[in-house]
Amino acid sequence: MTAHATDSRRTAIELLRRQYDSIRTAEPGVLAGRVTPLHDLRVAIRRLRNLLKAFRKVLPRPEGRAFEARFRRLSKKLGPARDMDVWMRTLKSAPARRSGQWRAFARRQREMQRQMKQSLPDILLDPPTRALMSDFKRFLDNPAFRAGDISIAVLGAAAIRKSIAQVMERSLPGPALPPRKAHRLRIACRRARYMAEFFAASQGPSATRLARKLKAVQDVLGDIHDCDICLAHLHRAPPGPRGLVRRLQQRRQGHAAGFNKAWKQLGADLPPFTCQSRAATAN
């Protein structure tokens, strides 16, 4: 086993353990019903899942893929509660907050949020989740790696190049940024950003710049997604505060303009990094 190959295995475990620790740190706050820890926990799960994908050539195939699926199921269970937090944050900025209609509507939504918060302990403390965390801790403490040598530089270059290709495949959602297509592009940008951050040490300053530009695109697409979540919620809910739909639609249009600017700035960093990635893979 070469020193470079050893580095890739050590880096994999270090990065995975960091996200595992973030999950455990956020758990008490989630169980207490707090907003920020739930967000932090879901971010850590996403990062962990992307790390498992990035290091597939290093980690044991059946076990690594199984952990990806198990953490994906956990994240999906937590999603509705996080969406409700986003929705309630939007309601606090709604117009006509002092009207009787707004108070009655907000009261119903707060009750829905309370019910969702009450379900979180059942999710985090149920036997499948406890078994997942125990199994993953055991995996981190006694990792088994696949045979073969691959350096962290080659592994990182390939992971970033693949993620950028996925971004470009989804890069033409149209001027109106339809919700589904905008969300798929956001997921691809987030994954590419994670890869650039994970492997920045081996890829140099270009990866750091790329991660920063991808985050700008991801953030504005996240704002658009939040608007889409709220508009969908209003469509399902009883009539909301007057003017809220129009306000959300206007806010979404403003974010769409911000997306166009961030996307143009990202484009300047893609070609040179892509070339660098190919060169690194060839070495």
TORLUMDO-565221 format. One line per 2 residues: number of its first residue (from 1); for each residue y, z, x of N, C-alpha, C, O, CB. Coordinates in steps of 0.02 Angstrom, whole numbers, always signed. Atoms other than C-alpha are relative to their C-alpha. Glycine has a CB too. Layout:
// TORLUMDO-565221
NUM = Y:Z:X:Y:Z:X:Y:Z:X:Y:Z:X:Y:Z:X | ...;
***
This chain:
// TORLUMDO-565221
1 = -60:+0:+42:+0:+0:+0:+62:+0:+44:+68:+42:+89:+0:+61:-48 | -60:+5:-40:+169:-51:+72:+51:+52:-22:+46:+81:-76:+30:-70:-4;
3 = -53:-47:+17:+323:+59:+77:+39:-23:-60:+60:+17:-102:+48:+10:+59 | -37:+27:+57:+410:-58:-46:-38:+13:-65:-8:+30:-116:+14:-75:+9;
5 = +39:-12:+60:+267:-43:-168:+1:+73:-20:+6:+89:-80:-72:-23:+10 | -4:-72:+14:+269:+146:-152:+67:+16:-33:+70:+58:-78:-9:+41:+64;
7 = -66:-10:+30:+456:+140:-192:+0:-18:-74:+29:+18:-114:+52:-41:+37 | +0:+22:+70:+424:+46:-354:-37:+51:-44:-15:+64:-100:-33:-69:-7;
9 = +37:-50:+38:+296:+175:-411:+40:+65:-6:+44:+95:-60:-68:+13:+32 | -40:-62:+1:+405:+323:-362:+61:-8:-46:+77:+38:-84:+23:+18:+71;
11 = -58:+12:+43:+556:+245:-448:-19:+0:-73:+17:+28:-115:+33:-67:+17 | +23:+2:+70:+457:+214:-607:-8:+71:-27:+16:+85:-82:-66:-37:-5;
13 = +12:-68:+24:+404:+396:-621:+65:+39:-4:+76:+77:-51:-50:+36:+45 | -64:-36:+1:+577:+463:-577:+42:-20:-61:+69:+24:-94:+39:-14:+65;
15 = -40:+23:+57:+663:+356:-708:-31:+20:-66:+5:+40:-112:+9:-76:+3 | +34:-19:+62:+533:+390:-842:+7:+76:-12:+19:+97:-68:-74:-19:+3;
17 = -6:-73:+7:+540:+578:-808:+71:+19:-22:+80:+66:-60:-19:+35:+65 | -69:-14:+19:+730:+574:-824:+10:-9:-75:+44:+32:-107:+48:-46:+39;
19 = -8:+11:+72:+719:+502:-1000:-41:+50:-40:-20:+73:-93:-21:-71:-18 | +41:-51:+33:+578:+620:-1047:+39:+66:-3:+39:+99:-55:-68:+10:+37;
21 = -39:-62:-2:+687:+767:-993:+60:-4:-49:+77:+47:-80:+26:+14:+71 | -56:+7:+48:+833:+697:-1096:-24:+9:-71:+12:+38:-112:+33:-70:+8;
23 = +28:-9:+67:+722:+691:-1249:-10:+74:-15:+9:+99:-68:-67:-38:-7 | +13:-71:+11:+669:+871:-1227:+64:+40:-5:+68:+88:-44:-43:+28:+56;
25 = -65:-35:+3:+849:+926:-1197:+33:-9:-68:+66:+37:-92:+46:-26:+55 | -33:+14:+64:+908:+844:-1359:-37:+31:-59:-6:+41:-112:+5:-75:-10;
27 = +40:-22:+57:+768:+912:-1468:+29:+61:-37:+32:+59:-99:-69:+17:+23 | -26:-58:+38:+844:+1085:-1509:+60:-18:-43:+65:+6:-100:+19:+55:+48;
29 = -58:+19:+40:+1007:+1006:-1566:-19:-42:-60:+12:-36:-113:+48:-39:+43 | +24:+40:+57:+914:+881:-1675:-30:+46:-53:-16:+38:-113:-53:-53:+23;
31 = +31:-46:+47:+813:+1021:-1754:+53:+42:-36:+42:+64:-93:-49:+46:+35 | -55:-38:+32:+979:+1111:-1789:+43:-44:-45:+89:-20:-77:+44:+31:+54;
33 = -36:+45:+44:+1042:+957:-1881:+65:-28:+28:+106:-53:-10:+15:+35:-63 | -62:+24:-31:+1178:+909:-1757:-3:-76:+11:-56:-105:+21:+13:+36:+66;
35 = -6:+73:-2:+1240:+729:-1746:-12:-27:+70:-53:-71:+79:+68:-22:-26 | +3:+29:-67:+1262:+699:-1560:-69:+5:+32:-91:-45:+62:+50:+36:+45;
37 = +67:-2:-29:+1090:+762:-1504:-47:-51:-29:-90:-78:+6:-29:+68:-9 | +43:+52:+30:+1006:+644:-1628:+14:-67:+32:-32:-105:+48:+10:-4:-76;
39 = -18:+62:-35:+1102:+500:-1552:-28:-1:+71:-56:-51:+92:+77:-9:+1 | +23:-4:-69:+1060:+558:-1376:-76:-8:+5:-102:-40:+50:+21:+66:+32;
41 = +72:+4:-1:+876:+576:-1418:-24:-71:-10:-69:-95:+25:-30:+46:-53 | +21:+70:+13:+862:+400:-1488:+18:-45:+59:-19:-91:+74:+34:-26:-64;
43 = -18:+39:-60:+954:+329:-1336:-53:+11:+54:-75:-36:+86:+70:+20:+26 | +50:-15:-51:+831:+418:-1220:-66:-34:-16:-100:-59:+30:-10:+76:+7;
45 = +62:+35:+19:+684:+348:-1318:+5:-74:+13:-42:-105:+39:-17:+13:-74 | -9:+72:-13:+755:+172:-1308:-4:-14:+74:-37:-62:+95:+67:-24:-28;
47 = +1:+11:-72:+783:+187:-1122:-71:+8:+27:-93:-31:+69:+47:+50:+36 | +69:-11:-22:+608:+256:-1097:-44:-60:-17:-83:-83:+24:-29:+64:-30;
49 = +40:+58:+21:+530:+113:-1196:+16:-61:+44:-29:-99:+62:+13:-17:-74 | -18:+57:-42:+628:-15:-1094:-25:+9:+72:-43:-40:+104:+75:-10:+0;
51 = +29:-12:-66:+572:+68:-932:-75:-16:+0:-100:-45:+48:+12:+73:+20 | +71:+16:+4:+391:+56:-988:-12:-75:+2:-60:-99:+32:-30:+29:-63;
53 = +6:+73:-2:+418:-130:-1016:+17:-27:+70:-17:-72:+95:+46:-33:-52 | -22:+25:-65:+509:-155:-851:-52:+12:+54:-58:-28:+100:+66:+34:+20;
55 = +49:-17:-52:+370:-72:-751:-72:-15:-22:-119:+17:+2:+6:+74:+18 | +67:+17:+22:+223:-153:-840:-45:-23:+57:-106:-11:+56:+4:-55:-53;
57 = +41:+24:-56:+166:-232:-677:-21:+56:+47:-62:+46:+92:+38:-53:+40 | +16:-58:-42:+156:-60:-598:-43:+50:-37:-91:+78:-9:+64:+34:+24;
59 = +35:-51:+40:+94:+53:-739:-66:-27:-28:-73:-87:-36:+46:+25:-57 | +63:+22:+29:-82:+49:-811:+12:-34:-67:+47:-7:-109:-49:+59:-8;
61 = -17:+41:+58:-82:-85:-946:-16:+33:-67:+29:+39:-109:-37:-65:+4 | +13:-27:+68:-173:-2:-1094:+42:+62:-15:+69:+69:-70:-74:+17:-7;
63 = -36:-63:+12:-90:+167:-1072:+75:-12:-8:+106:+16:-53:-12:+48:+57 | -71:+14:+5:+85:+99:-1042:+18:-33:-66:+67:-13:-97:+21:-44:+57;
65 = -13:+33:+64:+77:-17:-1192:-7:+48:-59:+31:+45:-107:-47:-60:-9 | +10:-48:+54:+12:+124:-1300:+60:+47:-7:+81:+63:-62:-64:+41:+12;
67 = -59:-43:+2:+158:+236:-1253:+60:-38:-29:+98:-9:-68:+17:+27:+70 | -54:+40:+29:+280:+95:-1294:-4:+1:-76:+46:+13:-110:-3:-73:+25;
69 = +8:+3:+73:+208:+82:-1470:+11:+68:-32:+41:+72:-85:-70:-26:-17 | -7:-67:+29:+203:+270:-1499:+73:+22:-1:+96:+51:-50:-42:+50:+39;
71 = -71:-18:+0:+383:+296:-1446:+41:-44:-47:+90:-22:-76:+28:-5:+72 | -34:+44:+48:+437:+146:-1550:-7:+28:-71:+41:+27:-109:-28:-71:+4;
73 = +11:-28:+67:+360:+226:-1705:+43:+63:-10:+70:+73:-63:-74:+17:-10 | -41:-60:+5:+449:+390:-1668:+73:-18:-11:+106:+12:-54:-7:+44:+63;
75 = -70:+21:+7:+617:+303:-1648:+14:-27:-69:+67:-14:-99:+17:-52:+53 | -9:+29:+66:+592:+209:-1810:+5:+54:-54:+43:+48:-102:-57:-48:-16;
77 = -3:-55:+48:+561:+372:-1904:+68:+35:+1:+92:+59:-51:-55:+50:+14 | -65:-35:-7:+725:+444:-1837:+59:-44:-20:+114:-19:-30:+9:+23:+71;
79 = -54:+47:+13:+827:+288:-1877:+40:+13:-63:+102:+13:-60:-28:-68:-4 | -40:-11:+62:+875:+323:-2060:+48:+59:+4:+103:+55:-23:-47:+11:-58;
81 = -45:-59:-6:+948:+494:-2016:+60:-18:+42:+116:+3:+27:-38:+60:+30 | -56:+21:-42:+1054:+417:-1878:+46:-48:-39:+107:-42:-34:-25:-34:+64;
83 = -41:+45:+40:+1113:+278:-1995:+42:+39:-51:+99:+21:-65:-44:-51:-37 | -37:-41:+48:+1164:+411:-2120:+58:+35:+34:+111:+44:+4:-46:+51:-33;
85 = -56:-31:-37:+1268:+498:-1986:+57:-50:+10:+115:-32:+3:-25:+26:+68 | -51:+52:-8:+1358:+334:-1952:+38:-11:-65:+99:-18:-66:-32:-66:+24;
87 = -30:+11:+66:+1388:+311:-2138:+48:+56:-18:+102:+43:-44:-55:-6:-52 | -43:-56:+17:+1460:+485:-2161:+62:+1:+43:+116:+21:+20:-39:+66:+7;
89 = -59:+5:-44:+1575:+461:-2011:+49:-51:-28:+110:-40:-26:-20:-19:+72 | -44:+51:+30:+1642:+305:-2095:+33:+26:-63:+92:+12:-75:-40:-63:-15;
91 = -29:-26:+62:+1667:+394:-2260:+59:+46:+12:+105:+49:-28:-53:+38:-40 | -55:-46:-15:+1779:+522:-2176:+66:-37:+11:+120:-7:+5:-17:+42:+61;
93 = -61:+39:-11:+1901:+382:-2137:+17:-43:-61:+61:-86:-57:-7:-45:+61 | -11:+42:+59:+1894:+308:-2313:+68:+13:-31:+94:+68:-26:-55:+13:-52;
95 = -64:-9:+35:+2055:+279:-2410:-10:+42:-64:-66:+49:-89:+31:-68:-18 | +0:-38:+63:+2099:+387:-2561:-49:+59:+2:-84:+71:-47:-18:-46:-59;
97 = +48:-54:-8:+2000:+536:-2495:+13:+57:-49:-32:+98:-62:+1:+26:+70 | -16:-55:+44:+2090:+653:-2615:-13:-15:-73:-4:+28:-116:+72:+20:+9;
99 = +12:+18:+69:+2043:+560:-2773:-64:+33:-25:-109:+48:+15:-4:-77:-8 | +60:-29:+29:+1914:+631:-2892:-61:-44:+12:-116:-19:+22:+9:+12:-74;
101 = +55:+46:-11:+1809:+475:-2871:-28:+8:+70:-89:+10:+80:+23:-73:-11 | +23:-7:-69:+1803:+497:-2682:-39:+65:+9:-92:+66:+41:+59:-2:+49;
103 = +34:-64:-9:+1756:+681:-2693:-70:+0:-30:-117:+27:+0:+42:+55:-31 | +66:+2:+33:+1614:+650:-2814:-49:-44:+41:-107:-27:+50:+5:-27:-72;
105 = +42:+45:-39:+1549:+504:-2711:-21:+33:+66:-80:+31:+84:+37:-66:+14 | +15:-32:-65:+1561:+599:-2546:-49:+58:-9:-90:+70:+35:+65:+25:+32;
107 = +45:-56:+12:+1472:+748:-2623:-73:-25:-5:-119:+6:+21:+20:+39:-64 | +68:+28:+6:+1323:+640:-2669:-27:-23:+68:-85:-14:+83:+0:-59:-50;
109 = +21:+25:-65:+1319:+562:-2496:-17:+58:+48:-64:+53:+87:+54:-45:+31 | +15:-58:-42:+1326:+731:-2409:-67:+31:-18:-103:+55:+26:+55:+53:-7;
111 = +64:-26:+20:+1178:+788:-2511:-57:-43:+27:-109:-18:+48:-4:+4:-77 | +50:+45:-30:+1081:+634:-2455:-8:+13:+74:-64:+14:+100:+19:-73:-13;
113 = +3:-15:-72:+1127:+672:-2275:-37:+65:+13:-76:+70:+60:+70:+3:+29 | +33:-64:-8:+1070:+852:-2295:-75:-7:-8:-113:+23:+30:+27:+51:-51;
115 = +71:+10:+11:+902:+796:-2362:-33:-35:+60:-89:-19:+79:-12:-41:-63 | +27:+34:-59:+878:+678:-2215:-4:+47:+60:-53:+44:+97:+43:-61:+17;
117 = +1:-47:-56:+923:+814:-2091:-60:+48:-7:-91:+67:+43:+65:+40:+2 | +55:-46:+11:+792:+926:-2171:-67:-32:+19:-116:+4:+32:-1:+22:-72;
119 = +62:+34:-16:+659:+794:-2135:-12:-4:+76:-68:-17:+97:+0:-70:-29 | +7:+9:-73:+693:+792:-1946:-50:+49:+31:-89:+28:+74:+68:+9:+32;
121 = +52:-44:-29:+592:+950:-1904:-71:-24:-15:-115:-17:+27:+9:+70:-26 | +67:+24:+17:+444:+875:-1996:-20:-58:+46:-79:-65:+63:-2:-23:-74;
123 = +15:+56:-44:+458:+721:-1885:-13:+24:+71:-62:+3:+103:+58:-51:+0 | +5:-21:-70:+484:+809:-1718:-56:+51:+12:-82:+55:+68:+65:+29:+22;
125 = +49:-52:-10:+361:+950:-1747:-69:-18:-28:-115:+23:-26:+24:+64:-32 | +65:+17:+28:+220:+855:-1830:-50:-14:+57:-29:-31:+112:+6:-62:-46;
127 = +51:+7:-53:+55:+841:-1733:+4:-66:+39:-4:-63:+100:-68:+5:-30 | -4:+61:-40:+74:+655:-1685:+56:+1:+52:+47:-22:+108:+8:-59:-44;
129 = -55:-3:-47:+244:+686:-1605:-13:+50:+56:+0:+36:+114:+65:+18:-36 | +16:-49:-52:+187:+843:-1515:-53:-28:+48:-49:-16:+108:-25:+66:-33;
131 = +51:+29:-42:+34:+750:-1452:+29:-53:+46:+10:-58:+104:-56:-30:-42 | -33:+52:-41:+144:+606:-1391:+35:+32:+59:+27:+9:+115:+49:-40:-42;
133 = -37:-31:-55:+256:+720:-1290:-46:+34:+50:-34:+31:+110:+49:+51:-28 | +48:-32:-45:+109:+816:-1219:-37:-52:+42:-46:-43:+102:-51:+42:-40;
135 = +35:+53:-36:+16:+656:-1173:+45:-32:+53:+22:-48:+108:-25:-53:-49 | -45:+34:-48:+169:+581:-1090:+16:+46:+58:+22:+23:+115:+65:-22:-35;
137 = -12:-48:-55:+204:+739:-990:-61:+0:+48:-52:+1:+109:+12:+72:-28 | +60:+2:-42:+24:+734:-928:-2:-65:+40:-23:-65:+98:-63:+6:-44;
139 = -2:+64:-35:+46:+550:-883:+49:+3:+58:+34:-23:+112:+20:-56:-50 | -50:-5:-53:+203:+588:-782:-24:+44:+57:-10:+30:+116:+66:+28:-28;
141 = +23:-47:-51:+120:+731:-690:-59:-29:+41:-68:-11:+99:-21:+65:-32 | +58:+29:-34:-35:+629:-646:-3:-76:-13:-48:-100:-47:-67:+33:-23;
143 = -4:+72:+16:+15:+445:-648:-57:-39:+33:-79:-24:+89:+67:-28:+23 | +49:+47:-27:-113:+308:-623:+34:-69:+2:+61:-91:-49:-67:-2:-42;
145 = -35:+64:-8:-46:+142:-557:-50:-58:+3:-108:-49:+22:+43:+1:+62 | +40:+61:-6:-111:-34:-566:-6:-21:+73:+38:-4:+114:+30:-57:-43;
147 = +9:+24:-68:-179:-114:-409:+50:-57:+15:+74:-90:-31:-73:-25:+11 | -45:+53:-20:-69:-233:-310:+67:+27:+24:+88:+81:+4:+11:-48:-57;
149 = -63:-20:-29:+94:-225:-214:+57:-41:-30:+53:-103:-36:-1:-8:+77 | -60:+35:+23:+265:-267:-285:+59:+44:+17:+60:+103:+0:-4:-16:-77;
151 = -58:-40:-20:+432:-212:-215:+47:+11:-58:+46:-26:-108:+37:-35:+57 | -47:-17:+52:+567:-132:-320:+53:-56:-7:+77:-68:-62:+34:+67:+14;
153 = -49:+53:+3:+687:-275:-274:-26:-60:-40:+10:-88:-82:+20:-23:+70 | +31:+56:+36:+568:-410:-338:-10:+18:-73:+3:-21:-118:-66:-20:+32;
155 = +12:-22:+68:+521:-309:-491:+65:+2:-40:+68:-21:-97:-32:+69:+0 | -64:-5:+35:+703:-275:-535:+31:-67:-14:+58:-79:-68:+48:+42:+40;
157 = -29:+67:+10:+760:-454:-509:-34:-36:-57:-1:-68:-98:-5:-41:+64 | +37:+34:+53:+622:-519:-622:+17:+30:-68:+25:-7:-117:-75:+5:+13;
159 = -15:-33:+64:+660:-390:-758:+69:-18:-25:+78:-32:-85:-5:+76:+8 | -68:+17:+20:+846:-427:-759:+4:-73:-21:+34:-90:-72:+50:+14:+56;
161 = -2:+71:+16:+821:-615:-757:-32:-14:-68:-6:-54:-107:-35:-40:+55 | +34:+9:+64:+700:-605:-904:+44:+25:-57:+49:-7:-109:-67:+36:-1;
163 = -42:-28:+53:+818:-495:-1005:+62:-42:-12:+84:-49:-69:+20:+71:+17 | -58:+44:+8:+966:-610:-972:-20:-64:-38:+18:-89:-79:+31:-18:+68;
165 = +24:+59:+36:+862:-758:-1032:-5:+15:-75:+11:-28:-116:-69:-22:+27 | +4:-19:+71:+832:-664:-1196:+69:+5:-31:+78:-12:-89:-37:+67:-7;
167 = -69:-2:+25:+1019:-634:-1213:+24:-71:-15:+53:-83:-68:+47:+34:+52 | -24:+68:+10:+1055:-818:-1192:-36:-35:-57:-6:-77:-91:-10:-41:+64;
169 = +36:+29:+56:+921:-866:-1318:+32:+20:-67:+26:-16:-116:-73:+21:+1 | -29:-26:+62:+1015:-763:-1448:+77:-4:+1:+110:+30:-38:-21:+72:-12;
171 = -72:-3:-13:+1191:-805:-1390:+43:-43:-46:+104:-46:-36:+12:-21:+70 | -40:+42:+44:+1245:-923:-1530:-10:+22:-73:-37:-16:-113:-19:-74:+9;
173 = +10:-24:+69:+1246:-817:-1689:+47:-31:-51:+38:-20:-111:+8:+75:-2 | -47:+32:+46:+1389:-920:-1764:+64:+39:-4:+66:+99:+11:-31:-6:-68;
175 = -66:-33:+1:+1574:-882:-1790:+4:+60:-47:+43:+107:-35:+53:-50:-19 | -2:-55:+48:+1539:-767:-1938:-42:+60:+23:-39:+113:-7:-24:-23:-68;
177 = +44:-53:-26:+1413:-663:-1836:-42:+30:-57:-32:+88:-75:+41:+55:+34 | +43:-27:+53:+1281:-644:-1974:-33:+64:+22:-53:+70:+80:-53:-52:-21;
179 = +25:-67:-20:+1217:-464:-1976:-66:-2:+39:-71:+31:+91:-9:+42:-61 | +65:-1:-33:+1037:-501:-1928:+4:-30:+70:-24:-2:+118:-52:-39:-41;
181 = -5:+32:-66:+1081:-619:-1785:+43:+41:+47:+27:+46:+107:+29:-70:-8 | -42:-42:-42:+1219:-506:-1721:-39:+61:+25:-32:+82:+82:+63:+23:-38;
183 = +40:-58:-19:+1098:-359:-1720:-52:-19:+53:-63:+19:+100:-35:+30:-62 | +50:+22:-50:+965:-458:-1624:+34:-13:+67:+5:+3:+119:-36:-64:-25;
185 = -37:+10:-63:+1095:-508:-1494:+19:+67:+31:+15:+75:+92:+63:-43:-12 | -17:-67:-25:+1150:-327:-1480:-60:+32:+35:-52:+62:+88:+25:+45:-58;
187 = +60:-28:-30:+972:-272:-1445:-15:-33:+67:-32:+1:+115:-60:-8:-48 | +12:+35:-63:+953:-406:-1312:+50:+20:+54:+31:+30:+112:+2:-76:-11;
189 = -51:-22:-49:+1118:-357:-1228:-14:+70:+24:-5:+86:+83:+70:-4:-32 | +15:-69:-19:+1069:-175:-1230:-58:+3:+49:-56:+40:+98:-15:+43:-62;
191 = +58:+1:-45:+901:-213:-1150:+20:-26:+69:-1:+1:+120:-56:-43:-29 | -22:+28:-64:+983:-320:-1015:+44:+50:+37:+39:+56:+99:+38:-66:-10;
193 = -43:-51:-32:+1112:-185:-982:-43:+55:+31:-32:+76:+88:+49:+31:-51 | +44:-51:-28:+975:-55:-961:-34:-24:+64:-38:+14:+112:-53:+19:-52;
195 = +33:+26:-60:+884:-167:-837:+48:-2:+59:+29:+15:+115:-29:-70:-14 | -49:+3:-54:+1042:-194:-736:+16:+69:+27:+25:+78:+87:+65:-34:-24;
197 = -13:-69:-21:+1073:-6:-733:-60:+29:+37:-52:+61:+89:+18:+43:-60 | +60:-28:-31:+893:+39:-691:-8:-24:+72:-28:+14:+116:-62:-20:-41;
199 = +14:+31:-64:+886:-80:-543:+62:-14:+41:+60:-55:+88:-38:-64:-11 | -62:+12:-36:+1066:-75:-482:-6:+16:+74:+24:-19:+116:+57:+40:-31;
201 = +5:-20:-70:+1018:+13:-321:-32:-54:+43:-15:-62:+101:-40:+64:+6 | +34:+52:-39:+904:-131:-268:+33:-68:-7:+20:-113:+33:-72:-4:-22;
203 = -29:+66:+13:+1009:-274:-338:+73:-6:+23:+99:-62:+26:-3:-15:-73 | -68:+4:-27:+1182:-229:-272:+55:+3:-52:+42:+13:-111:+6:-62:+39;
205 = -58:-7:+44:+1358:-228:-345:+0:-49:-59:+28:-34:-112:+63:-11:+39 | +1:+49:+55:+1326:-384:-451:-35:+28:-61:-15:+13:-118:-33:-65:+22;
207 = +35:-30:+56:+1204:-286:-558:+44:+52:-35:+43:+58:-96:-66:+33:+23 | -45:-49:+29:+1331:-147:-584:+54:-34:-42:+70:-11:-97:+33:+43:+55;
209 = -50:+38:+39:+1463:-274:-639:-31:-28:-64:-1:-25:-117:+30:-57:+42 | +34:+28:+58:+1338:-357:-754:-12:+53:-53:+0:+41:-112:-67:-31:+21;
211 = +12:-54:+48:+1292:-191:-834:+64:+19:-37:+63:+31:-97:-29:+62:+35 | -63:-19:+30:+1475:-151:-865:+22:-53:-52:+45:-35:-106:+55:+7:+53;
213 = -19:+53:+47:+1508:-320:-949:-47:-1:-60:-25:-12:-116:-1:-69:+36 | +47:-2:+55:+1349:-308:-1052:+14:+59:-47:+8:+53:-108:-72:+5:+26;
215 = -16:-57:+42:+1400:-136:-1113:+60:-15:-44:+61:+7:-102:+15:+62:+44 | -58:+18:+41:+1567:-205:-1173:-21:-42:-59:+2:-32:-115:+52:-37:+43;
217 = +25:+42:+55:+1476:-338:-1275:-41:+42:-48:-33:+36:-109:-41:-59:+27 | +43:-42:+42:+1348:-213:-1337:+41:+47:-44:+25:+57:-102:-48:+40:+44;
219 = -41:-48:+38:+1483:-90:-1391:+33:-33:-60:+34:-4:-115:+53:+31:+45 | -34:+32:+56:+1578:-214:-1497:-51:-24:-52:-37:-23:-112:+43:-59:+24;
221 = +52:+18:+48:+1416:-278:-1574:-25:+63:-36:-46:+59:-94:-59:-35:+36 | +18:-63:+33:+1375:-95:-1609:+49:+18:-54:+30:+43:-107:-5:+56:+51;
223 = -51:-12:+52:+1539:-77:-1703:-12:-45:-60:-6:-23:-117:+71:-11:+29 | +15:+47:+54:+1495:-232:-1804:-62:+24:-39:-63:+23:-100:-12:-71:+27;
225 = +61:-25:+32:+1322:-160:-1838:+14:+61:-44:-14:+67:-98:-53:+17:+52 | -18:-59:+40:+1397:+4:-1898:+33:-22:-65:+18:+6:-118:+47:+46:+40;
227 = -30:+26:+62:+1504:-93:-2022:-53:-29:-47:-50:-18:-107:+53:-54:+17 | +53:+30:+42:+1351:-188:-2082:-44:+53:-32:-64:+46:-90:-43:-48:+43;
229 = +39:-55:+29:+1253:-26:-2105:+37:+30:-60:+7:+42:-112:-13:+55:+53 | -39:-31:+54:+1394:+45:-2211:+8:-46:-60:+4:-23:-117:+69:+20:+26;
231 = -6:+48:+56:+1417:-113:-2314:-66:-4:-38:-66:-8:-100:+19:-69:+26 | +65:+1:+33:+1230:-116:-2349:-10:+64:-40:-38:+62:-95:-57:-8:+51;
233 = +6:-63:+35:+1236:+67:-2397:+42:+0:-64:+20:+24:-116:+20:+59:+45 | -42:+5:+60:+1380:+35:-2517:-31:-44:-53:-23:-33:-113:+69:-26:+19;
235 = +33:+45:+47:+1281:-106:-2594:-54:+36:-39:-66:+22:-98:-29:-61:+37 | +54:-36:+33:+1138:+14:-2633:+25:+61:-38:-6:+81:-87:-51:+22:+51;
237 = -24:-63:+29:+1243:+167:-2678:+40:-13:-64:+57:-70:-79:+44:+38:+51 | -45:+7:+57:+1342:+201:-2837:+69:-23:+24:+83:-20:+83:+6:+67:-39;
239 = -66:+23:-20:+1520:+132:-2839:+35:+50:+45:+41:+109:+28:+42:-15:-60 | -33:-43:-49:+1613:+200:-2688:+75:+2:-10:+101:-26:-59:-16:-23:+70;
241 = -73:-4:+3:+1796:+238:-2656:+31:-70:-4:+8:-116:+29:+29:+38:+60 | -33:+65:+9:+1911:+97:-2708:+28:-25:+67:+60:+12:+104:+57:+6:-52;
243 = -27:+31:-60:+1953:-21:-2567:-42:+8:+62:-26:-21:+114:+67:+27:+13 | +40:-13:-60:+1816:+39:-2449:-36:-63:+24:-39:-75:+85:-50:+56:-13;
245 = +35:+62:-21:+1719:-125:-2450:+49:-46:+35:+34:-73:+88:-30:-36:-62 | -49:+43:-32:+1876:-224:-2412:+21:+26:+68:+30:-12:+115:+62:-8:-45;
247 = -20:-30:-63:+1924:-102:-2276:-54:-12:+54:-38:-28:+111:+12:+76:-9 | +55:+11:-47:+1752:-118:-2194:-4:-73:+21:-17:-89:+79:-66:+22:-30;
249 = +1:+71:-16:+1757:-307:-2205:+56:-19:+48:+45:-58:+94:+5:-42:-64 | -55:+13:-45:+1927:-311:-2121:-13:+28:+70:+2:-3:+121:+65:+29:-27;
251 = +17:-31:-64:+1867:-192:-1986:-52:-43:+37:-48:-51:+97:-28:+72:-11 | +51:+42:-30:+1716:-303:-1956:+31:-64:+30:+12:-85:+85:-53:-19:-51;
253 = -33:+60:-25:+1827:-456:-1936:+37:+14:+66:+36:-26:+112:+50:-28:-52 | -34:-18:-61:+1929:-365:-1805:-49:+9:+58:-35:-12:+114:+39:+64:-10;
255 = +51:-8:-53:+1771:-319:-1708:-28:-68:+21:-44:-78:+80:-57:+46:-25 | +25:+67:-18:+1713:-500:-1717:+46:-34:+49:+23:-68:+95:-7:-43:-63;
257 = -47:+28:-48:+1871:-553:-1628:-8:+33:+68:-4:-1:+120:+73:+9:-25 | +12:-34:-62:+1838:-421:-1497:-64:-23:+34:-68:-24:+96:-4:+74:-11;
259 = +62:+27:-28:+1662:-489:-1474:+12:-64:+39:-13:-72:+94:-52:-12:-55 | -14:+64:-33:+1727:-662:-1431:+32:+11:+69:+16:-25:+116:+45:-44:-44;
261 = -33:-15:-64:+1836:-589:-1294:-49:+29:+51:-51:+8:+108:+59:+48:-10 | +48:-31:-45:+1698:-480:-1221:-53:-49:+23:-77:-46:+79:-32:+60:-34;
263 = +53:+49:-17:+1573:-624:-1226:+25:-48:+54:-12:-65:+100:-22:-39:-62 | -27:+45:-51:+1688:-738:-1126:+3:+35:+68:-11:+4:+119:+71:-23:-21;
265 = -3:-36:-63:+1712:-603:-995:-70:+10:+30:-77:+9:+91:+33:+69:-10 | +69:-6:-25:+1523:-579:-982:-23:-64:+33:-58:-62:+84:-47:+19:-57;
267 = +23:+65:-26:+1495:-765:-952:+15:-11:+73:-22:-45:+108:+29:-55:-40 | -20:+11:-70:+1585:-759:-785:-48:+33:+48:-53:+12:+106:+70:+27:+12;
269 = +45:-37:-44:+1454:-638:-715:-72:-24:-4:-114:-4:+37:+3:+73:-15 | +69:+20:+8:+1296:-725:-776:-25:-49:+53:-78:-37:+82:-9:-30:-67;
271 = +28:+49:-47:+1277:-879:-663:-14:+27:+70:-69:+16:+95:+45:-58:+5 | +15:-23:-67:+1295:-795:-493:-57:+51:+2:-97:+52:+49:+61:+30:+32;
273 = +54:-50:-1:+1181:-651:-541:-67:-34:-11:-117:-14:+19:+13:+53:-54 | +62:+36:+12:+1050:-770:-608:-25:-32:+64:-84:-30:+80:+9:-53:-55;
275 = +19:+31:-63:+1052:-864:-443:-26:+52:+49:-75:+41:+84:+59:-37:+31 | +21:-52:-46:+1040:-702:-346:-70:+26:-18:-111:+39:+26:+50:+58:-1;
277 = +65:-25:+22:+893:-646:-452:-56:-47:+22:-108:-25:+44:-1:+9:-76 | +50:+48:-21:+798:-806:-416:-14:+5:+74:-72:+1:+97:+21:-70:-19;
279 = +9:-5:-73:+829:-789:-231:-39:+63:+18:-83:+61:+62:+68:+0:+35 | +35:-62:-16:+770:-608:-232:-74:-6:-16:-116:+20:+20:+31:+59:-37;
281 = +70:+7:+20:+611:-655:-324:-39:-43:+49:-98:-31:+61:-5:-29:-70 | +34:+46:-45:+572:-793:-201:-16:+33:+66:-63:+12:+100:+43:-62:+12;
283 = +11:-32:-65:+582:-676:-50:-60:+47:-1:-76:+78:+50:+62:+39:+20;
***
